[in-house]
Amino acid sequence: MKESPKSEHHGTLTSTISAIVVDDEPLAREELTFLLKAHPDVHLVAEARNGLEALHFIKEHEPDLVFLDVAMPGLDGLGLVRKLLDKKIKIKMPHVVFATAYDQYAVQAFELNAIDYLLKPIDKGRLAQSVQRVRRLMETPAPSAPNAPSSTDALEDLLRTLKGRPPQQTKLLLRTSNHLFLIDAQDLIYATIEGGLITLVTKEMGGESNYRTLEDLQANLDPNTFWRVHRSYLVNLNHIKEVVPWFKSSYQLRMNDKKNTEIPVSRAQTKRLRELLKL
């Protein structure tokens, strides 16, 4: 992919943090590398489009820090971490900061295991906190006690936590006209919440869900398929019929239901829409 000239750590007051950015989305890589320009002590040595490229660059450069996208085709972020933790590979383990679109279960796992993460779109203040945290870890001597926890232990705990992730729902309950229907999750076009009630919409019908919040519903669906585009809407990416430009560089999504419902994309999610659809 992309490599920068190799640099050496100079004996200055603030040592350089060598870093690699790993993300399959070009715009996401561009955004993060741009934000990192505000941190002259971070030297970007390479950019990778997937886990396999990242593994190659990590072997070659032995970076201090890797900004790692969670969801990527092929070898994803968690798969890369598993490889790096494999003692047979014998690679120096870098500090890892995960980057992810909101996934309630993954975020809870990061927080439970004290793993640093950045939510997309990345906030520059939050990025600064991550860089400062890595610097503190680099400047702190490794624990000498044999049973003292390390960052590697935290990553191993994270993988164990995520391995126990509850299975994603394949069927959803939909209540309409005093009837209860079971629908395939993939047939759900969108869900919306109003007045504390969640409505599920498919091509054939619409009705009330037994879930109480969109967060709970989203946590039980495939995060690569269902996207929270607005605080009141969860959409199935496979059922977006048209992207409609709206005012002030925003968009609406015309869905593939009978009414061709138009759903607003919040300002916070507009950047991700552009990345997903290469707008």
N, C-alpha and C positions, 0 to 999 in steps of 0.2 A: 504494500500500500504506500504509505508516505512516511519517510524518515527525515529527521533533521540531522545536521552535522553533530557528531559526537562531541560532548563537552566534558571537561574535567571539573571536579569540585575544587574550587580555589580556597585558599586559607583565609577567607574573609570572615568578618564577624557573623554574617548570616550565610550559611552554606546553601548551595543550590539543591533544590528538590527536582530530581529527574522524573519525568512523568510520561505516561502513554494514555491516549484517549482511545477507547474502544466503543464503537457504535456503528450499526449497519446503516443508519440514516445520515447521509452527507450533511444535511442542514443541522442536525443535532451536533455533529462533530464540529462544524463551523461555528456554531453558537458557543460551544464550550471553549474552543481554542481562542475565540475572540474574548470571552470573559477572563480567560487565564492571562491575557496580555496585561491585565491590571495587577498581576502578581509577578514582578520581574525575578523573584527568587525561584519561580517554577519554570524549569526548562523542559519544553516538550520535545522528546526525542523521537516519537513516532505516533502515527495514527493508524488504527486497524479497523477493518470493516466487519470482522467476525472473530470468534474465539480462536480459530486456527491461526489466523494472521497474528493475533495478539500473543499467542503462545510462542510463535517464532520470534517476535520482537522482544518479548520478556526474556527469552533465552539469550538473545544477542546483547541487549542493553542492560539487563539487570536493573530496571528502574526502581526508584524509591516508592513510587506511587502509580497506581493504575485507576483511572476513572472508567468504570465498567458498566456498560448497558446490561440490563438483566435479560430482556427479551430480544434475541437475535436468531435468525435462521441458522440451521446447522448446530455448531457448538455454541450454546448460549453462555451468558455470564456465569451462571451457577455451574454449568458443565466445565467451564474453564477453571473455576476455583477448585473443583474436584481434581482436575488434572494437576494443578499446581501443588495441591496438598498430597499428591501421590509421592511417597518417599522414593519410589523407583526412579522418578524423573530427575530428582536432585537439582531443583531450580531454587534460587534464592527467592523467598516469598516476599513480594512487595506489599506495601500498605494498599488496601483496596477501598475505594469509595464507589458504591453502587449508584447508578443513575436509573431511575424508573419512572414510568407513568404511574399514576395512583393505582395501587393494588392493595386493598385493605389487608389481606392476609400477609403479603410479603412485607409491607411496612411494619405490621405488628411483629413479624419475625425479626426484622432488622433491629427494632427497638428493644425487644426482649433479649437479644444477644449482644446489645451494645455495638452494633455494626453501623458505620457511618453510611448515609445514603443522601442522594439529592433527588428531589421530585422535579420532573419535567413539567413545564418549562423551568429551567434552572434559574434560581434567584441569586444575584451576585453577592448579596449579603450572606446567604447560606453557604455559597461556595467559599467565601472568605473564611467562614468558621471551619469548614472542612480542611482547608489548607493549613490553618493555624493548629488544628488538632493533630494533623499528620506531623507538623513540625515539632510539636510537643512530644509526640511519641518517638520521633527520631532522636530527640535530644535527651530522652530519658533512658538510662541504662536498662538493658534487658534484665528481667528478674533472675536472680541467681538461685533462688530456692527451687528445688526440683519440682515441686507441686504448684508453683506460682502460675496463674493463668497468663496466657499470651494472646496476641492478636490471632495467631494460627488456631488456638483453642476456640476462640470466639467464632471463627469461620466454620470450623468443624461442627460446633454447636448449631450454627445457623443452618447448615445442610441437613442436620438431623431434624431440626424443627420443620423445615420445609418439606422434608420427606414424608412427614406425617400430615401434610396438608389434606384437608377433607376433600373427597371426590367432588368434582363439579356436577351440578344438577343436569340431568339429561331430560327430565320431565318437570313441568311446572303446573301448578294447580291454578285454574282460571274459573271464577264463579260468575255466572251470568244467568238471569231469568230463573233463579232458584235451581239452576243446574250446576254441577261441578264437572269441569272438563280437565283432562290431562293433555297438555300440549307438549310437543318436542321443543326443547330450549332453542334449537336452531331456527324454529319457525317464528319465534318471537321477533317482531319487527322493531318495536320500541316499548318502553315502559315510562310512565309519567306519574308524578305524585301531585295531588292537589287536595287540600283540606285533610291531610293525614291518610288518604286512601291512595293506593297504587293501582293504576290501570295498566293491564297488559293488552297489547294489540298485535294480532296476527292478520294474515290476509283474509281469513274467513270470519273472524270474530274479535270482539273486545270484551274485557270483563275485569272483575276485581281480583287482585292477587291476595294470597294469605300472608305475604311478607309485610312487615310494618314500615321498613325504610328501604330506600333505594340502595343504601350502603350494604345492607344485609343481602338483598337480591344480587347485587353486583359481585359480592364476595363468593357467591355460589355458582357463578357463571364463568365461562372461559374468558380470561382477561384479554386475550388476543382477538376476541370477536366482539365483545360488548364494551362500549365506551361511554363514560359519563360526560356528555358534551355540554351539559348545563346542570345546575343544581336540581332542576325539576325533570330532567330527561336522561334516560339510558337508552342507547341505540345499538342495534345490531349492524356492524359495519357491512355485512353482506347484503343488507336490505336498503342501502342508501341508493336511491334512484338518480338523484341529481344534486349537485352543489350549487346553490343559488347565491350569487353576490348580493350583499345587503348594504346598508348604509355604514359609512365610516370604516371601510375595509373589513367589515365583518361578513359572516355567511349564515345562510340557513340551509338545512338539509331537507330535501324533499324525499320522503320515504316511499317505500314500495307497497303501501297499504291501499285499500280501496279509495280512500279520500286523498291520497297523495299528500299526507300531512306534512307541513313545513315546520321544522324544529330549529330553534335558534341555537347557534354555537356561542358559548360564552366567550368573552374576551380572553380569559385565561386559557381556553382550549383552542383558540383560533390558530395559535402557533403550531400546535400539534396537528391540526387539520392540514395546514400547509405542508408539514413534513410527511404526513401519511399519504397525501394525494399529489405531492410534488407540485403544489400550486405556485 
